């Protein structure tokens, strides 16, 4: 109410650069969650495909090499392997997106003069 009477107050507005950054952060969070789901799915499938499962902390390339060693003989195992290959492809795609987003953020923040 006071602001409507006092003409000397500054008007507060939204910073478009910060809004864009917020949108990028939200998108990164969504992609990170999807990556975690793909990784969990892949780990669950490896538990069913390999005796003892797969080690938890592996890179995408290591998971790919591990999947190449799996040769299931039954229909269920072959289906699990196909699903694991899909999850691995999703994982690689999400990691590439996250890497590209991080590089884009660095360029944007340099243009805006923020680090």
C-alpha atoms as an extended CHARMM CRD file, in Angstrom:
* protein
*
       115  EXT
         1         1  UNK       CA              0.0000000000        0.0000000000        0.0000000000  PROA      1               0.0000000000
         2         2  UNK       CA              2.7690000000        2.4310000000        0.8770000000  PROA      2               0.0000000000
         3         3  UNK       CA              4.4460000000        1.8080000000       -2.4670000000  PROA      3               0.0000000000
         4         4  UNK       CA              1.4080000000        3.1330000000       -4.3080000000  PROA      4               0.0000000000
         5         5  UNK       CA              1.6730000000        6.4650000000       -2.4700000000  PROA      5               0.0000000000
         6         6  UNK       CA              5.4370000000        6.9670000000       -2.5350000000  PROA      6               0.0000000000
         7         7  UNK       CA              6.7070000000        7.9060000000       -6.0020000000  PROA      7               0.0000000000
         8         8  UNK       CA             10.4210000000        7.7430000000       -5.0390000000  PROA      8               0.0000000000
         9         9  UNK       CA             10.6250000000        3.9730000000       -4.6300000000  PROA      9               0.0000000000
        10        10  UNK       CA             12.4540000000        1.8500000000       -7.1740000000  PROA      10              0.0000000000
        11        11  UNK       CA             10.4210000000       -0.6140000000       -9.1510000000  PROA      11              0.0000000000
        12        12  UNK       CA             11.4980000000       -4.1890000000       -8.6350000000  PROA      12              0.0000000000
        13        13  UNK       CA             11.4950000000       -6.3790000000      -11.7320000000  PROA      13              0.0000000000
        14        14  UNK       CA             12.5410000000       -9.8260000000      -12.7620000000  PROA      14              0.0000000000
        15        15  UNK       CA             15.9900000000      -10.3010000000      -14.2310000000  PROA      15              0.0000000000
        16        16  UNK       CA             15.5930000000      -12.1830000000      -17.5430000000  PROA      16              0.0000000000
        17        17  UNK       CA             19.0970000000      -13.6510000000      -17.2560000000  PROA      17              0.0000000000
        18        18  UNK       CA             18.2880000000      -15.1160000000      -13.8340000000  PROA      18              0.0000000000
        19        19  UNK       CA             14.9970000000      -16.4620000000      -15.1350000000  PROA      19              0.0000000000
        20        20  UNK       CA             16.8440000000      -18.1980000000      -17.9710000000  PROA      20              0.0000000000
        21        21  UNK       CA             19.3540000000      -19.6140000000      -15.4990000000  PROA      21              0.0000000000
        22        22  UNK       CA             16.5100000000      -20.9290000000      -13.3310000000  PROA      22              0.0000000000
        23        23  UNK       CA             14.9590000000      -22.6380000000      -16.3550000000  PROA      23              0.0000000000
        24        24  UNK       CA             18.3100000000      -24.2290000000      -17.2010000000  PROA      24              0.0000000000
        25        25  UNK       CA             18.7500000000      -25.4040000000      -13.6080000000  PROA      25              0.0000000000
        26        26  UNK       CA             15.3070000000      -26.9870000000      -13.6080000000  PROA      26              0.0000000000
        27        27  UNK       CA             16.0310000000      -28.7500000000      -16.8990000000  PROA      27              0.0000000000
        28        28  UNK       CA             19.3800000000      -29.9940000000      -15.5730000000  PROA      28              0.0000000000
        29        29  UNK       CA             17.6300000000      -31.3770000000      -12.4930000000  PROA      29              0.0000000000
        30        30  UNK       CA             15.1440000000      -33.2280000000      -14.6990000000  PROA      30              0.0000000000
        31        31  UNK       CA             17.9090000000      -34.7250000000      -16.8340000000  PROA      31              0.0000000000
        32        32  UNK       CA             19.8970000000      -35.6880000000      -13.7130000000  PROA      32              0.0000000000
        33        33  UNK       CA             16.8570000000      -37.4820000000      -12.3080000000  PROA      33              0.0000000000
        34        34  UNK       CA             16.3080000000      -39.3110000000      -15.6000000000  PROA      34              0.0000000000
        35        35  UNK       CA             20.0090000000      -40.2760000000      -15.6120000000  PROA      35              0.0000000000
        36        36  UNK       CA             19.7200000000      -41.6530000000      -12.0830000000  PROA      36              0.0000000000
        37        37  UNK       CA             16.6450000000      -43.6760000000      -13.0820000000  PROA      37              0.0000000000
        38        38  UNK       CA             18.4540000000      -45.1060000000      -16.1170000000  PROA      38              0.0000000000
        39        39  UNK       CA             21.4660000000      -45.9740000000      -13.9600000000  PROA      39              0.0000000000
        40        40  UNK       CA             19.2640000000      -47.6800000000      -11.3570000000  PROA      40              0.0000000000
        41        41  UNK       CA             17.4430000000      -49.6000000000      -14.0960000000  PROA      41              0.0000000000
        42        42  UNK       CA             20.7570000000      -50.6860000000      -15.5930000000  PROA      42              0.0000000000
        43        43  UNK       CA             22.0810000000      -51.8050000000      -12.2210000000  PROA      43              0.0000000000
        44        44  UNK       CA             18.9040000000      -53.7970000000      -11.5120000000  PROA      44              0.0000000000
        45        45  UNK       CA             19.1730000000      -55.5150000000      -14.8980000000  PROA      45              0.0000000000
        46        46  UNK       CA             22.8480000000      -56.3330000000      -14.2940000000  PROA      46              0.0000000000
        47        47  UNK       CA             21.8600000000      -57.9190000000      -10.9690000000  PROA      47              0.0000000000
        48        48  UNK       CA             19.5790000000      -60.2500000000      -12.9050000000  PROA      48              0.0000000000
        49        49  UNK       CA             22.0290000000      -60.8700000000      -15.7720000000  PROA      49              0.0000000000
        50        50  UNK       CA             25.2870000000      -61.4180000000      -13.8700000000  PROA      50              0.0000000000
        51        51  UNK       CA             26.0380000000      -63.5630000000      -10.8850000000  PROA      51              0.0000000000
        52        52  UNK       CA             26.7200000000      -61.1130000000       -8.0790000000  PROA      52              0.0000000000
        53        53  UNK       CA             25.6180000000      -58.1660000000      -10.1970000000  PROA      53              0.0000000000
        54        54  UNK       CA             27.8030000000      -55.3630000000      -11.4790000000  PROA      54              0.0000000000
        55        55  UNK       CA             29.9860000000      -53.0350000000       -9.4200000000  PROA      55              0.0000000000
        56        56  UNK       CA             28.1800000000      -49.8040000000       -8.6000000000  PROA      56              0.0000000000
        57        57  UNK       CA             30.7390000000      -47.1400000000       -9.5530000000  PROA      57              0.0000000000
        58        58  UNK       CA             31.3530000000      -47.7680000000      -13.2500000000  PROA      58              0.0000000000
        59        59  UNK       CA             31.5730000000      -45.4280000000      -16.2070000000  PROA      59              0.0000000000
        60        60  UNK       CA             29.3310000000      -45.7590000000      -19.2400000000  PROA      60              0.0000000000
        61        61  UNK       CA             32.1980000000      -47.2810000000      -21.2230000000  PROA      61              0.0000000000
        62        62  UNK       CA             32.8390000000      -49.8290000000      -18.4650000000  PROA      62              0.0000000000
        63        63  UNK       CA             29.1510000000      -50.7360000000      -18.3540000000  PROA      63              0.0000000000
        64        64  UNK       CA             29.1870000000      -51.1320000000      -22.1340000000  PROA      64              0.0000000000
        65        65  UNK       CA             32.1830000000      -53.4600000000      -21.9740000000  PROA      65              0.0000000000
        66        66  UNK       CA             30.5370000000      -55.4510000000      -19.1990000000  PROA      66              0.0000000000
        67        67  UNK       CA             27.3120000000      -55.7560000000      -21.1950000000  PROA      67              0.0000000000
        68        68  UNK       CA             29.2780000000      -57.0630000000      -24.1820000000  PROA      68              0.0000000000
        69        69  UNK       CA             30.3630000000      -60.0570000000      -22.0900000000  PROA      69              0.0000000000
        70        70  UNK       CA             26.7920000000      -61.0500000000      -21.2600000000  PROA      70              0.0000000000
        71        71  UNK       CA             25.4350000000      -63.8730000000      -23.4700000000  PROA      71              0.0000000000
        72        72  UNK       CA             22.0630000000      -64.9990000000      -22.1160000000  PROA      72              0.0000000000
        73        73  UNK       CA             20.5760000000      -68.2150000000      -23.4680000000  PROA      73              0.0000000000
        74        74  UNK       CA             16.9140000000      -67.9280000000      -22.4840000000  PROA      74              0.0000000000
        75        75  UNK       CA             14.2790000000      -65.5340000000      -23.7790000000  PROA      75              0.0000000000
        76        76  UNK       CA             13.9900000000      -63.6480000000      -20.4830000000  PROA      76              0.0000000000
        77        77  UNK       CA             17.7560000000      -63.1370000000      -20.3280000000  PROA      77              0.0000000000
        78        78  UNK       CA             17.8800000000      -61.9010000000      -23.9100000000  PROA      78              0.0000000000
        79        79  UNK       CA             15.0730000000      -59.4570000000      -23.1650000000  PROA      79              0.0000000000
        80        80  UNK       CA             16.9150000000      -58.2400000000      -20.0730000000  PROA      80              0.0000000000
        81        81  UNK       CA             20.0620000000      -57.7300000000      -22.1490000000  PROA      81              0.0000000000
        82        82  UNK       CA             18.1310000000      -55.7050000000      -24.7360000000  PROA      82              0.0000000000
        83        83  UNK       CA             16.6160000000      -53.5890000000      -21.9630000000  PROA      83              0.0000000000
        84        84  UNK       CA             20.0740000000      -53.0880000000      -20.4480000000  PROA      84              0.0000000000
        85        85  UNK       CA             21.3990000000      -51.9570000000      -23.8290000000  PROA      85              0.0000000000
        86        86  UNK       CA             18.5310000000      -49.4330000000      -24.0730000000  PROA      86              0.0000000000
        87        87  UNK       CA             19.1910000000      -48.1830000000      -20.5390000000  PROA      87              0.0000000000
        88        88  UNK       CA             22.8770000000      -47.8540000000      -21.3800000000  PROA      88              0.0000000000
        89        89  UNK       CA             22.0620000000      -45.8230000000      -24.5150000000  PROA      89              0.0000000000
        90        90  UNK       CA             19.7620000000      -43.5970000000      -22.4470000000  PROA      90              0.0000000000
        91        91  UNK       CA             22.4940000000      -43.1570000000      -19.8580000000  PROA      91              0.0000000000
        92        92  UNK       CA             25.0360000000      -42.1190000000      -22.4940000000  PROA      92              0.0000000000
        93        93  UNK       CA             22.5320000000      -39.6670000000      -24.0110000000  PROA      93              0.0000000000
        94        94  UNK       CA             21.7620000000      -38.0790000000      -20.6320000000  PROA      94              0.0000000000
        95        95  UNK       CA             25.4530000000      -37.7290000000      -19.7990000000  PROA      95              0.0000000000
        96        96  UNK       CA             26.0990000000      -36.0380000000      -23.1590000000  PROA      96              0.0000000000
        97        97  UNK       CA             23.2070000000      -33.6330000000      -22.5400000000  PROA      97              0.0000000000
        98        98  UNK       CA             24.5010000000      -32.7730000000      -19.0740000000  PROA      98              0.0000000000
        99        99  UNK       CA             27.9920000000      -32.1660000000      -20.4300000000  PROA      99              0.0000000000
       100       100  UNK       CA             26.6480000000      -29.9010000000      -23.1910000000  PROA      100             0.0000000000
       101       101  UNK       CA             24.4820000000      -27.9960000000      -20.7040000000  PROA      101             0.0000000000
       102       102  UNK       CA             27.4600000000      -27.3940000000      -18.4140000000  PROA      102             0.0000000000
       103       103  UNK       CA             29.5170000000      -26.0410000000      -21.3120000000  PROA      103             0.0000000000
       104       104  UNK       CA             26.6000000000      -23.8280000000      -22.3430000000  PROA      104             0.0000000000
       105       105  UNK       CA             26.2850000000      -22.4490000000      -18.8260000000  PROA      105             0.0000000000
       106       106  UNK       CA             29.9380000000      -21.4980000000      -18.7690000000  PROA      106             0.0000000000
       107       107  UNK       CA             29.5720000000      -19.5990000000      -22.0430000000  PROA      107             0.0000000000
       108       108  UNK       CA             26.4000000000      -17.8380000000      -20.8830000000  PROA      108             0.0000000000
       109       109  UNK       CA             27.9030000000      -16.8280000000      -17.5550000000  PROA      109             0.0000000000
       110       110  UNK       CA             30.9780000000      -15.4020000000      -19.2820000000  PROA      110             0.0000000000
       111       111  UNK       CA             28.7530000000      -13.3700000000      -21.6110000000  PROA      111             0.0000000000
       112       112  UNK       CA             26.7740000000      -12.0560000000      -18.6610000000  PROA      112             0.0000000000
       113       113  UNK       CA             29.9330000000      -11.2810000000      -16.7090000000  PROA      113             0.0000000000
       114       114  UNK       CA             29.0660000000      -13.7470000000      -13.9560000000  PROA      114             0.0000000000
       115       115  UNK       CA             31.0670000000      -16.7580000000      -12.8170000000  PROA      115             0.0000000000
